[in-house]
Amino acid sequence: MSMAEKIEIGRQQPLEMDSRGRVTIPANIREKHKIQPEEGKEIWVEVELKWAEIEDDGGDS
């Protein structure tokens, strides 16, 4: 049986999603809240999606 520790973070932060749908949590936020992935451990993050802003790259349509 594995032990799990739940850390309440309570922070809103806009993050950029890449073309594969991945979002990276910046290192300074991971360090501040002690959520750095370690070998042999999994970290699950609960995400609430409130909005998405889609920027036009300015290319021809």
BELDA-V414828 format. One record per residue. N is the residue number from 1. RES is the residue in three letters. PHI is phi in radians with two decimals (* if undefined). PSI is psi in whole degrees, -180 to 180 (999 if undefined). OMEGA is omega in degrees with one decimal (NA if undefined). Layout:
n=N res=RES phi=PHI psi=PSI omega=OMEGA
n=N res=RES phi=PHI psi=PSI omega=OMEGA
//
This chain:
n=1 res=MET phi=* psi=131 omega=-178.4
n=2 res=SER phi=-1.64 psi=151 omega=177.7
n=3 res=MET phi=-1.69 psi=142 omega=177.7
n=4 res=ALA phi=-2.22 psi=141 omega=176.3
n=5 res=GLU phi=-1.99 psi=129 omega=178.3
n=6 res=LYS phi=-1.81 psi=127 omega=-179.1
n=7 res=ILE phi=-1.96 psi=120 omega=175.8
n=8 res=GLU phi=-1.41 psi=126 omega=-176.6
n=9 res=ILE phi=-1.88 psi=-46 omega=175.7
n=10 res=GLY phi=1.00 psi=51 omega=-177.9
n=11 res=ARG phi=-2.31 psi=140 omega=172.7
n=12 res=GLN phi=-1.85 psi=133 omega=-176.8
n=13 res=GLN phi=-2.63 psi=120 omega=174.1
n=14 res=PRO phi=-1.21 psi=132 omega=-179.2
n=15 res=LEU phi=-2.21 psi=149 omega=-179.2
n=16 res=GLU phi=-1.56 psi=137 omega=176.8
n=17 res=MET phi=-1.75 psi=135 omega=179.5
n=18 res=ASP phi=-1.48 psi=180 omega=-175.3
n=19 res=SER phi=-1.16 psi=-14 omega=177.3
n=20 res=ARG phi=-1.72 psi=4 omega=178.1
n=21 res=GLY phi=1.50 psi=12 omega=-179.2
n=22 res=ARG phi=-1.60 psi=141 omega=176.9
n=23 res=VAL phi=-2.09 psi=131 omega=179.7
n=24 res=THR phi=-1.80 psi=130 omega=174.0
n=25 res=ILE phi=-1.48 psi=121 omega=-176.7
n=26 res=PRO phi=-0.99 psi=148 omega=-176.9
n=27 res=ALA phi=-0.99 psi=-38 omega=-178.3
n=28 res=ASN phi=-1.15 psi=-34 omega=177.2
n=29 res=ILE phi=-1.27 psi=-43 omega=177.9
n=30 res=ARG phi=-1.06 psi=-42 omega=-179.5
n=31 res=GLU phi=-1.17 psi=-46 omega=-178.1
n=32 res=LYS phi=-1.02 psi=-39 omega=-175.6
n=33 res=HIS phi=-1.78 psi=9 omega=176.7
n=34 res=LYS phi=0.99 psi=47 omega=177.5
n=35 res=ILE phi=-2.07 psi=43 omega=176.7
n=36 res=GLN phi=-1.41 psi=124 omega=177.6
n=37 res=PRO phi=-1.09 psi=137 omega=177.4
n=38 res=GLU phi=-2.11 psi=156 omega=178.1
n=39 res=GLU phi=-0.97 psi=130 omega=177.0
n=40 res=GLY phi=1.44 psi=3 omega=179.2
n=41 res=LYS phi=-2.11 psi=148 omega=173.9
n=42 res=GLU phi=-1.94 psi=143 omega=174.6
n=43 res=ILE phi=-2.13 psi=124 omega=175.7
n=44 res=TRP phi=-1.86 psi=135 omega=-178.5
n=45 res=VAL phi=-2.08 psi=128 omega=176.1
n=46 res=GLU phi=-1.45 psi=127 omega=-176.0
n=47 res=VAL phi=-2.10 psi=134 omega=174.3
n=48 res=GLU phi=-1.99 psi=116 omega=-179.9
n=49 res=LEU phi=-1.56 psi=117 omega=-179.2
n=50 res=LYS phi=-1.79 psi=-36 omega=-178.4
n=51 res=TRP phi=-2.80 psi=164 omega=174.3
n=52 res=ALA phi=-2.39 psi=135 omega=176.9
n=53 res=GLU phi=-1.92 psi=122 omega=-177.7
n=54 res=ILE phi=-1.90 psi=117 omega=-178.6
n=55 res=GLU phi=-1.66 psi=138 omega=174.4
n=56 res=ASP phi=-1.43 psi=132 omega=-178.3
n=57 res=ASP phi=-1.33 psi=0 omega=176.8
n=58 res=GLY phi=1.47 psi=5 omega=-179.8
n=59 res=GLY phi=-1.33 psi=171 omega=178.3
n=60 res=ASP phi=-1.21 psi=142 omega=178.7
n=61 res=SER phi=-1.67 psi=999 omega=NA
//
